[in-house]
Amino acid sequence: MIEKLLCSKDSLLLDVLKVINENEKGIAFIVDENRKLLGVITDGDIRRSLLSGGDLQEDALKHSNRDFTYATNKESLEAVLKKAVKGRNIIPILNSKKEVTDYFEYSAEVRVPVAAPSLRGNEFKYLTEAFLSSWISSSGRYINQFERNFSNFTKTKHGIAVSNGTCALHLALLALNIGPGDEVIVPDLTFAATINSVIHAGATPVIVDIDETTWCISPPKIEESISPRTKAIICVHLFGQPCDMESILEITKENNISLIEDCAQAHGAQFKGRPVGSFGDVGCFSFFGNKIITTGEGGMCVTNNSDVDKKIRLLRDHGMNKDKRYWHDVVGFNYRLTNLQAAIGVAQLENISKTLYCREKIEQKYKSVLDKFNFLKLQAPPSRNCDKVTWLVCALAQDNKTRNLVVQTLSRNGIDTRPFFYALSEMPLYKKYVCSNEVSVQVSQRGISFPTVLNLEPSYFEKFKLIMEEEIAKSL
């Protein structure tokens, strides 16, 4: 909508920056009370102003481009295209009174990414507040607030913010006293951080197969792989789908072993009305840029165990005694999150209900298209016991050849996709740890993830459907 690009003539640079952050176009049009165009300003113009000693409280019009390129509402598309420079360009469309009526956006190659962060809430406001407070490192009020808010979100007693999701897993293992001589069961289909954290802790990973329906770790395969050295299970709530927590908890209780939940892709998912992350001894989350909520890089451990909470906090901060500064009780790590990142996290968490709702609607739109075809099958709906969330919209192709055709055809049409993770068991690095892997290898070779960015327009799904009908279905 053109209104999202408009700023009044009295706007300050800070006001314009907020508009640009909201419209995600990198540009704003400064207009008078009649919408007559007075100047055009980009995020680059603001950046250059600040670098030359300017201030965000300065008059925006003074820093705008008065000699702007524009087109009239009577010009042909061909004429407007000639005014577009190489690459992305946004040109205001004016009427005879020089009033803004619309805009033209051109890109030589517009691609739809698989994932992109949505920063439409208070992210900029809180980030600016954290910046101006001068608390930009690993101390500041936003860290405490983010930890408190996230533990409330997961219905756990303690939240510990850390550098990333891998750090969260590593700290969880160490806090549970897992190390050399111990075995930790992990699923074969997961991102490498899950198994790498076990190896970093000095323990031995044991790779087991996944469930054919949920694609999460298989409880029967867990039972088959337990040995006297088994000290923990890391269950991964893959692609937003909760694991069978009831069966897994029974196994941990019967065998007196610890449980770590890898919730990197499942913020907000629930099993029997209870949030993932709250079942195990420790729940581990990632806030990488492609996750449901993000801090750029970042992670969180949640737990109901006060002793585990204290140990994670000690290890996170170089093993330094909290009451005796620069006195180190153990060899620790620098796994801290910054106040700047936490500020973004607080804002992201404020909108998580809306974010999850929008992602669910996106998956429903894909379903309405893909249900018409038999060569792609979306991730199975959850059982009555659980509520999945949509991280990426995921599907299985009928075979590897079909998946490659879908990937290549969509890419040719400017739509990015992502294959599933390689099964850990397929990589020479991890082969010695394999216990079972039949289902995981098949799913890995056939799986595909589609764009799940929140600003997908109805026209995108029309294009997606047309590609499926006219190019892919006819090629099979």
N, C-alpha and C positions, 0 to 999 in steps of 0.2 A: 504494500500500500504506500502511496506517495506521502501520506501524512507522517510516516515513520522517518522520512528523510528531511522534514522541514524543521527549521529553527527560527525563532523570532529575531528581529534585527537587534534586540537588546540582549541577546544571549551572551553569556561569558564562555570562555573556552571550556570550562568544566561542564557547562550545560550541553555544549555541542558534543563533547566526548561521551556523555551519557547517551545522547541520541544515536551516535555512531555505534556505541556498544550494543544498543538495543536493536538497531536495524541490521547489524552485521554486514553492512555494505562498504564500510570504510569511508563514507562520504556523507555530507549533509548540505542542504540548500538553505541559505539564510534569506528570509523573505520579510516583506513589510506586512502590515495588517490586511492588505488586499491580495497577498500571496505573490506580489511582484518580486521577481528574483533580484536580489542585491549582490549576492556573492556565493561562491562555492568553496567549501572547505573540506579537506580530507584529514584522516588521522595522521598522514605524513606531514601535513602543514602544521598540525599541533605539535607533533614531535620535534620538528625543526625549530618551532618557536621556543619550546622548553629548553632545548639544547643551546639556544643562543641567549639564554638568561631570562626568558619570558616567564609568565606566571599564569596558572589556570584561572585566576580571577580577572584576567584582562578581557577586553572587549573582543569578541570573536570576529565581528565584521572587519575589524582592523587587520586581522591576519588572513582574511579570506581572499580568494582570487576573484577580482572584479572583471577580469578579461577572460571570462569563461566561454567554453564551447557549448552551444545549445542548438536545438532543432525546433522548428515550429510544428504545430499540429496539422499543418497542411502539406508537409514534406512527405515524399514517398519513402518507403523502407530502404530502397536503394540509396537514396540521398543521405539518409541518416547513417547508414552503414559506412558510407564514405567518410563520415566525420569521426568514426570510431578509430582509435589508434590501435596498434598491435597489442594483443592481450586484452584483459578485462578493462572495460571503460563504461562509466555511467554518465549518460547525457540527459540533462533536463529538457523536457518538452514544454514549450511556452506557447501561449495564444498571442493574438495581435497586440495585447496590452502588456506583454512580457510577464504575464502571470503563469506560475507553474501549474500545469494540468496533469502531467505524468512524467515518467522518465523512461529512458531506453537503456537496457543493460546488454552489453555485448561481451562475449568471451569466445576466443578462438577455440578453446577446448574447456568446456565446463564438465567436470567429472563429479559424480556423486560418490562420496567416500563411504566406507563401511561404517565408520564411527566418527563422531566429532563432539567435543564438549558443548554443553548449553550453558551460557553464562548470562542469563537474562534476569537474574534476581539481584541480590545485594552484594554480589561478588566485588564489583568495583568499589562500592561504598566502603565495605569492610576492609578491603585491601588497602584503600587509601588511608583509612583510619589507623590501620596497623603500621603503615609506612610513616605516617606523620607522628606516631607515638615514639618512633625511633626503636621500638622493640621489633626488630626484623629477623632476629635469629631464633634460638630455641627456647626463648622465654617470652611471656606475654599473655594477656588475658584470653586471646582467642584459642590458644592451645588448651587451656583448662576448660573453656566453654565447649570446644569441639569434642573433647574427651567426654565431658559430662552429657552433652546432647546425644552423642552417638551411643553411649552406654544405655541411655534412656530409650533410644530408638530400638536397640536390640534386647531390651529388658534384662540387662545384666548389671552387676554392681559396679564394675570397674571398666574403664576404657583407657588404653594407653596408646597415644599417637606415636607413630614411628615413621622412618624414612620411606618405606615402601612395603608392599605386601610380602616380598621375600624375607625382609627383615622380621616381619611379624611372625612368619612361620619359624624362622631360625630361633628367635627369642622364645617362642612357645616351647620348642623342643628342649632348649637349654633350661628353661624355668621348670620343666618337668623332669629334670635330671636325666635326660636321654643323651647318650653318647656312645663311645667305643664299646663294642660287644653287644649292643642292643640292636634289635630289628624293628623297623617301622614299616607298616603296610601302606602302600600308596596305590591309587588306580593307574592303569596303563594309559588312559586317555585323559591327559591334563597338560597344562603348560609346565615346562621344565622346572620352574621355580619350586614346585611341590617336591620333586625328588631331589633337586639340588640342595634344598635346605636341610634335608636329612643327611646328605653327604657332608655338608658344611659342619654339621653338628658332630661328625665323626661316627655316626651310626650307619647301619646297613639297611638300605631300602629293599623292600620286597614288593615287586610289581604284580598286581592281580588284575583280572579281567573286570569288565563292566557289565551292567545289566543291559539286555538288548532293547528294552523299552525306554528306560529313563536316561541311558548313557552314563549313569553314575556308577560308582563302585558297587560290585555285586556282593551282597552279604554272604551267600554260600561260598563264593570264592575266597572271601576273607577267612571263613572258618577253616577251609582247606589249607590255608597257608600259615596258620598260627603254629608257632614253635615255642619251646621253653625260653627262647631269647626275645620273643615278641614283647615290646614294651608300649607300643602305641599304634594307632591307626590314624592316618590323615584321610578324612573323607572330603571329597571335592564336590561342591554343589555346582555341577557343570552347566554352563549356559543358562543359569538362573533356575535350574531344576533341583529341588531339594532331594537329598539322598533318603533312603529308607531308614530314618533315624531310629525307629522303634526296634528294628532288627539289629542295627549296629550297636545300639546301647545295650541290648541283651548280650551281645557277644563281648563287649568290653566288661560288663559286670561279671559274666561267668568266668572270664579269663583274667580278671583283675589287671586290665591294661588301660592306658590313657587314651583319650580321644581328642584330636585336634580337628577343627572344622576349617577347611579352606573355602572361604565365602567370597573370594575375589570377584566373582561374577554374579553374585546372588543377593545384593543388598535389598532387604525387604521381603525375601522369600520366607515362607512359613511351612512348618510341618505340624499338623494338628493345632493350628492357631498359635504356635510358638515360633518366634523368629529364629532363623538359622543363625548360628554363632552362639546361641544360648544353651545348647545341648552339651557340648564338649567341655573339657577342662579349660580349653582356650579356643576362641573363635578368631580367625584371622581374615582381615579385609584388605583390599587394595583400592587405592584412589588414583590409579594411573589415568591418563587422559582419555582412554576409551571406555572407562568403566561407567557404571550407572550414575555415580557421583564422583567428582574428581577434585584433587588438589594439585594437579599436574603430575607430580610424583607424591607418594605418600601411602601410609597404611595404618591399620589399627588392630591392636589385640584387645579382645573383650573377655572378661572372666568373672566368675562369681567367687573365686578363691582369693582371699586377701593376701595369703602368703605368695601365691603365684604372681599377683599384681605387684607386690613389693619387689620380687626378684626380677621381673621384667623391667621395672623402672630402674633398678640398680644396674642391670646389664646394658640397658639402652643408653645410659649416660656414663660410659667409661668405667663402670663399676665403682663410682665415687660415692662415698658415704654422704647421705643427704644432710646429716647433722654435723659433719666434720669436713669442711671443704678442702679439696685436694688430697683427702685421705682415701686411698683406694682399697676396698675390701676384697675385690675379685678383679680378674682381668675382664674388662667389659668392652663395649663397642660404642662408636658414635652413630647411633641409629635414631637420632632425634628428628622430629618434624620442626619446621620453622613456624613462627607466628604468622608470617605472610601466607604460607600454605594453609594453615589452620583457619585463617580468616575466610579464605575461599571455601574451605570445607563447611564452615558454619552456614554460609549463604547457600551452598548446594543442598545441605541437609534440610534447610527451611522449605525447599520446594520438592522434596523427594516424592511426596504423594502424587503431585502433579506429574512429575517426571515418569513415575511408574505407570500412571494412567495413560499418558501419551504413548509410551512404549508398547503397552498392551494394545492400544488402538492400532498402532502401526502393524503389529503382528496380525491382527484381525484382518487388516486390508490385504496383507500378503496372502492370508489364508483364503480370502474370497477369490483371489486369482489362481492360486496354486491348486485348490481343490478341483479345478477343472482338468487337471493333467495328472497322468499316472506315473510320470517319470521323476517327480519330485514329491517327497513326503515330509511335511513339517514335523518338528519335534513333537512327540506324543504329548497330549494333554496330561496334566498330573492326575494322580489318583484322588479320591475323595478326601484323603488325609492331608493333602498338601496344596499350597498355593505357590506356583512358580512365578517368577518375574521374567520380563523380557530384557535380557542383556543385548544379545544379537539375535536376529531372527534366523533360526537354523533349520536346515532341511537335509534329508538324505536323498541323493540321486539313486537311480536304479542300479547304476554301476559306475566305476571310475571313468569310463569313456564318456558317459553322459555328463558327469560332473565337469569334466574338462571342456566339453562342448558348451555347457551353460556359462562357465567362467569366461571362456574366450569370446562368446557371442555378446555377453553383457559388457565386457571390457571394450569391445569394438564399438559399442553404443554409449560409451561414457559412464558406465556403471561399474564401480569397483565391487568385488566380492572377496571373500576370504575362505580358503580351505580350512578344514578342521586341523587341529594340532596333529602332527605326526604322533602315532602311538609311540610311547617311550621305548617299547620293546623292539621297534624297528631300527633304532639308532644303536650303532655298535658300542657307543659309550655306556649304554645301560643294559645291554643284553645279558650280562652276568647276573642281573638282579631279577630276571623274569621268572614268575611262577605260573601265570596263566594269561593268555592274551588273544584268544580266538575271536571274540566278538569285537574287541577294541580295534583290532587291525582292520576289520571290514568296515566299521563305522568311520574310522579315520580316513580311509581311502575314498569314501563316498560322500562325506559331509561337506556342506557349503554354508557360509553365512552371508546374508544379504544386508545392504545398508539399513541402519536403524537410527539414523540421525533424526532429530525431532522436528526439523523444518521441511520434511518431505511434503511436497505439494500433491494435490490430486492428479495433476498432470503427470507426475512421476509414475504413479501406479497405472495410469492409462498407457504410458510408454512401456512400462514393464510388462503389462499384459499383452500388448501388441508384439513385443519381441518374443514372448513365450509362444504366441499363436503363430506368428508369421515366419519366424526364423528357427526357433529351436524345435517346436513340435513337428514341423514339416521336414526337419533334417533327421528325425529319428525313425 
